Amino acid sequence: MNSHIRIHQFLPFQRSPVSFRTRTLLQILFLLAVGLRCLFVFVTPLYIDEVSGSIHPLNDEYAHFKYTAYLSTNRSFPINTRIVNLNDPVAWIFQEFEYAQPPLAYVLNLPLIPFSNALIACRLLAVLLSSFTL
């Protein structure tokens, strides 16, 4: 019986060799994924009012942006005072249905509010943060 236990055999972060071809393929896939996200940041139209615009009213981007704008203006977390069904048109008029979300992403967006196009800046931050999950 071997009394010497090799601890490195049990470590989950032990690196296994990856071939150059596999590494290159993964890097290309990563760059493609980030590139597509960046493309969508600029190709996707900004939120347009459902009354005068052409985007389907179930676009909740403005409601998320409104959360960050509320934090910037009021320096406190918003409280959702209108509990309505999303099928109710009132929900889409006030755009406050995202106020129940956890605040971390919105707090991270706060420094981007002064930008001239803050919505695009927030989208780019989302691309950066999502790239960490790839």
N, C-alpha and C positions, 0 to 999 in steps of 0.2 A: 504494500500500500504506500502510495506516494504521500509523504507528509507535507510536502511543499505545495501550497496552493498558489497558483498564479492569479493574482487579483485582476490583472488586465483582461483576463478571459471573461470576466463578469461585468465589465464596464459597458454601458449601453452606447457610449459615444466613441467607441473604438472605430477608427476609420478603416474602411476596406478600400482596396485599390479600385479606381474607376478608370476605365480606358479613356484615351484621348478622344476617341470617336463619341463615346457616350457623353463625356463632359462637354464637347463641342455641341452636340445635339441639344443638351439641356440648356446651354447658354443661348443658343438660337431660339429655342422655345420660350425662354424667359424674356428675351428681347422682343420677340414677336408679341407676347402677351402684354408687356408694358407698352409697346408701340400701338397696339390696337386700343388699349385703354386711353392713351393720349389722343389718338385719332377721334375716339368717341367724345372726349371732352370738348373738342372744337366743332365736331360735326353735329352733335345733338343740339337742337335749338334750345335756347333759354326758355324758361317757363313763360307761357303765354296765357293770358286770362282766358278762361273758357268761354266767356261771352263774346269777346271780339277776336279771339285767336283760333288756331286750328289744332292745337294739341288736345288730346283726349283729357277730360277733366280728372281722370285718375292719376295724373302726374303729381306726385307728392314732393317734388324737389323744392318747390317754394315753401312748403310747410316746414321742411327741414332747415332751409335757409332762414326762415322767420324765427326759428328757435335760437339760432346763433345771433341774429340781429337783436332779439329780445335780450339776450345775455349782455350784449354790447351796450345797449341803451340803458337798461335798468340795473345792471350789475347785481342781478339776483336771478334765481331759477324761476321759470314760468310755472304757473299753476293753471291747469286746464279747468276752466269753469264751465265750458260747454261740452257736455257729454252727449254726443249725437252719433247716430248710425252713419257710416260712410256713404250709404245710399241716399242719405238726406242731402239735398243741395246746400243746406245751411252749413254743413261741415266744410264744403269747398269754398264757401264765401269767406269764412273766418280763418281757415287754414291753421287751426290751433290743435289739430288732433295728434300731432307729433310731440306735444309737450310732455307726454308720459315716458318718453325715451330716456335711457341713461345718458348723462350729460357729457361723458368724456370726449366724444367726437366733436361735439358742439364747442366745448371749451378749447379744444385744439384748433378749431377754426377761427377763434376770436381774433388773433393777430392779422387775419386776412381781410377782415371787414373794411379797413380803410382803403384797400386797393380800389382802383377805379372800376375794375370788373371783378368784384368779390366772389361772385358765383363761379366764375371760371377758376379763380384761385382756389376756392374750396373743392372744386372738382379735381384739380391737380393734386391737392393734398390727399384726397381720397385715393388717387392713383398711386401716390407714393406709399401710403399706408398699406394699400392692398398688395403692393409689390413685396412687402415683407412676408406675406403669407404664401407666396409662390414657392 
